[in-house]
C-alpha cells in the first residue's frame, strides 16, 4: 500500500466538480491523524523528479469522519490546483499530518451567537465545524453567511446545510439554531451583497429577524476568505467592540490567515 511505502501518501477516494471553478475531493485518513474541526493541513501531489508543491488546505470534513474532505478552487495556471483539479479516485496525494489553525472553538471565548463568515472556498473549515457536535453544544444560535460571485458557487455549502438536520449525529442538536444567509455579488439572486455590506447596513439582521448589531458580550465570529475580505471584516467586528483571539489568547473573533482564495 502507498501508506506503507510513503507515510505521507494518502489515496483519493472520491471527486466531485461543482462548477468549472470549484471541486471537492475525499482522501483516506491516516490512522494517527487527530485534528480539531476547523484546522488545516498541507497537501500536494507527488512530483516525479522534483520537489512537490504543498499548499494549506482546510479540512472540510469533521474531526470524527473516517476520511478527509477538501474543497478547492481551480486555477488554470496554479502551481498546484492546475494539476489537483484532475485527480481521480485511486490517485496518490501527499498529506503532511500536522494540523494547525485558528478557526477552532478553543480560540473563542464563550458566547451565545456564533457567526461563520466565508467567501468562496473559505466555506471549507465551516463545513467541518457545522458537522461537529461541539459547535451546537457551545452556541445557542449559529449564523452561516456565505458569499460567492455566482449562484452555482453556493451549491457545495447549500447541499451541506440542507443535509444537517438529517445528520444522524447532530441533526437533533441543530434544531432551530441555524440561520443560513447565502448571497451573490455578481449573478442576480434572491439575496445579493457583500458580507461586510449586509452586516454594516443591518440588512442581515432584518432579513433573518435577529437582534443587531454585534454585541461583544453575546456574539462570536469566525472568518475565512480572501486577504482583503479578512481585513475588512476584522475592522468591522472591531468597530463593534469585538476583540480578535488566538489559540493562546481566546477572544471574540478569529480569522484564518493561512487561507487565500
GINORQUI-V937562 format. One record per backbone hydrogen bond with DSSP energy under -0.5 kcal/mol. CO is the residue of the C=O (numbers start at 0). NH is the residue of the N-H. If there is no record, write none. Layout:
{{CO,NH} {CO,NH}}
This chain:
{{0,3} {0,4} {1,5} {5,8} {7,94} {9,92} {10,27} {11,89} {13,25} {15,17} {15,23} {20,73} {21,17} {21,18} {22,71} {23,15} {24,69} {25,12} {25,13} {26,67} {29,32} {35,38} {38,58} {39,99} {40,42} {40,56} {41,95} {42,54} {43,93} {45,47} {46,49} {51,53} {52,44} {54,42} {56,40} {57,59} {61,64} {65,28} {67,26} {68,59} {68,60} {69,24} {71,22} {72,74} {73,75} {74,77} {77,81} {79,82} {79,83} {80,84} {82,85} {83,86} {87,90} {90,11} {92,9} {93,43} {94,96} {95,41} {95,97} {99,39} {101,103} {103,106} {104,107} {106,250} {111,139} {111,140} {112,114} {112,219} {113,115} {113,142} {114,116} {114,221} {115,117} {115,144} {116,223} {117,146} {118,121} {119,122} {120,123} {122,125} {122,126} {123,126} {123,127} {124,128} {125,129} {127,130} {128,131} {130,132} {131,134} {131,135} {132,136} {133,137} {134,138} {140,113} {141,143} {141,178} {142,115} {142,144} {143,145} {143,180} {144,117} {145,182} {146,119} {147,184} {148,185} {148,186} {149,152} {150,153} {151,154} {153,157} {154,158} {155,159} {156,160} {157,161} {158,162} {159,163} {160,163} {160,164} {162,165} {163,166} {166,170} {169,172} {169,173} {170,174} {173,176} {176,141} {178,143} {180,145} {182,147} {183,192} {190,183} {193,197} {194,198} {195,199} {196,200} {197,203} {198,201} {201,205} {202,206} {203,207} {204,208} {204,209} {205,208} {213,215} {214,217} {214,218} {217,111} {217,112} {219,114} {220,253} {221,116} {222,255} {223,118} {225,229} {226,230} {227,231} {228,232} {229,233} {230,234} {231,235} {232,236} {233,237} {234,238} {235,239} {236,239} {236,241} {237,240} {242,251} {242,252} {248,245} {250,108} {251,220} {252,244} {253,222} {254,256} {255,258}}
